[in-house]
């Protein structure tokens, strides 16, 4: 699976091109031959496949102390 890059042509508008990461960016539009500029994509999907990327691991010390206090107080169960 290769990444898809977005380019903007002054004549044709925005188009997508599937390229290898190591490929050089396009300089000319494949449709009209005009100059193009590669755009920064907004659709970046990152999948972390390793451990250690949990939001709870980077909590502040203040958050951790409040969590300890809350866990020490007994919860009141509601009877229905």
N, C-alpha and C positions, 0 to 999 in steps of 0.2 A: 504494500500500500504506500503510495507516494503522496506527499503533501500537495495541496492545491493552493496556488498563489493567485492573488488578485492583481490585475494590472489596469491602468487607465490609459486609454488612447484618446488623443485630442479630437479625433474624427469619429471613432466607433463607440467611445464610452468605456465602461468598465467591463472587463471579461476575466474569466478564470482560466488558469493554465496548470495542468498537472505536471510537476517537474520533480526530479530528484533534488535532495537537499544540496548535493555537491554541484549541481548544474549552475551555470552562470545565468543571472537574470536576463530576461528578454530585453532587447534594445529596440526592436521594431515589432509593430503589430502584425500578426500572421494574416490578418484580413486585408488591410490596406497598405501596410508597409510603413506607416507613420511611426514617429517616436512614441515610446511608452514609458511609464513610470510604475514601478512595483509599489503597491499599497500595503500598509500595515493592516493585517487582517484582524477583525474583531471576533472571529469564531475560532478561538484557540482552545482545543480540548486537550487537557493534560490528564493522564491516568498514572497515578502513583502505584507502583506494584511492589513497594518495599514497606516495611514496618516503620513506625516513627512519625507518621504524618497525621497525627490526631490533634485536634484543637485543644484537648484537655491537657496535653503535655506541655504547652507553652503558656499556661495561665500565670497571672501575676501572684506574688506572695499574698497580697491583700485578698484576692479571690479565694486562695487556698485556705487562709485563716477563717474567712466567713463560712466556707463550706464545712470546716471542722466544727465551728460553733453550731451550725444548723444540724449537723449529724448528731451532736451530743444532746440536743433538746428532744424530748420524747414527742412523737406525733400524737395528736388527739384524733382518735377515730370517730367518725360520725355514724351513729346508729340510724338505720333507715326505718 
